[in-house]
Amino acid sequence: MKLIAADYDGTLNYCGKVTQEDLEAIEKWQAEGNLFVIDTGRSLESIRIEAEKNSLKPAYYITNNGGMVFDSQNNEMFSSYLDNDLAHEVMAMALKLEGAVSFVANDGIWRHRIIVDENKQDHRYTILPDMTLEELISLNRYAQIVISMDDMEKAAHLAAKINSRYGNELAAFANRWVVDIVRSGVSKANGLDFLVRHLGLSFEDVWTLGDADNDLPMIEYGIHGACIETGLEEVRAKAKFICRGIADLIRIIHETK
């Protein structure tokens, strides 16, 4: 039994949808007794909507950039939460950031969005706020905070700034226009490692596929890291394999001795 852990945005969904070729390849891969896992920065709520829309049936979901792991029945297997005081500090910072459009606090399953500047275009989020800032602050349960910026360079700069200032407590990953912020030590590789150990798999049986900076820990995990050909240049440079999509990766796996 082998396992593929794939990012969603920009990877499984790299052209506005999951292609029919990739869907058929995943279905065949699973029918052969292998595991298909989505490893994403999204919340469980968000990625379940996308999976159902595209008829994807992963065996497991690794969400919040590795901070949460769920089985196919939504049962929580692993969780990691931010320190509440630090989370509140990050939210306060987001409200004053030049270039910030909105931020989303993720309670482990659900997303809660606060709009910072309604005059700026949000390249990632369209969900409407479902609670006030005061209600969000009193929630005190945050698996991830995502700050949406109006420019990708600003997002990269912000991630570097957060890692420099809070490196012992927080980990920030630039993901195109947004910055994903989780507890230090958490990454897509961290969540995947929990699952690999839980299942008793070896590195030889694990393959990963991503496209962006927040996928690098996953791509560098083990020995079979792949990047989609439309991924960022710096991510492609770290990958062992470059492929057109997951169907192409499955072909590579079958051809690899």
C-alpha positions, 0 to 999 in steps of 0.5 A: 500500500502506498500513500499520496498526500496532495495539496489542494489549491494550485495542485489538485485544483490548478485550473479552476477545478480538478480535472477529469483525468486526475479524478479518474487516476485518483479513483483507480489509485484507490481501487488498487488499494492505495491511499489518497490524502489531501494535505491543505492549509484549508479548514476541514469545513472548507476542504470538505466542500471542495472535495464533495464538489469535485467528487474527491473521497480522500481517506484522510484530511490533513488541514490547517497546514498540518495542525489538524488531522481527520479521517474520512468520517470527520473524526479528529485524530490530531490537533494543535492550537495557538496560544490564545494571547499570541493569537489575539496579538496576531489579530490585533497586528493584522488590523493595522497592517498596510496591505492587509485585506482580511484575516481568517481565524480557524477554530480547527473546523470552521473559518471566521473572517474579519474584513480589514479593508473593504476597499481592497480586493481579496484574492483568496476569501469571499466568505462573509463574516459570521461573528464580530471581532469581539466574539472572535476574540472570546472564542479562544480556540485557534488552530490557524490564522490566515492573513490575506494581503493585496500583494504576494510580495507583501505576503512573503515579507510578512511571513518572514517578519512573523517568523523572525519575531515569533519563531519560537512560538509561531510558524508562518508560511507564505501561500501566494497572497496569504500568510498561514500562521500556525503553532511553531513546529506545525507544518504540512510535514508534521501532520503527514508524519503523524499519519504515516506513523499512525499507519505504520508506513515507510518513506518508500511508500509515501509520495507528496505533491504541492505547488507553493511555499507552504508545501515545501515541508511536505515536499521535502518530507521523505524521499518522494517529493513532487511539485506540479509544473505550474508551481513556484520556481523555488518549490520546483527547485526543491522537488525530486519530481516535476509533474503535470498533475496527480495523474502524471505523478501516479504514472511516475510512481508506477514507473519507479522501481 
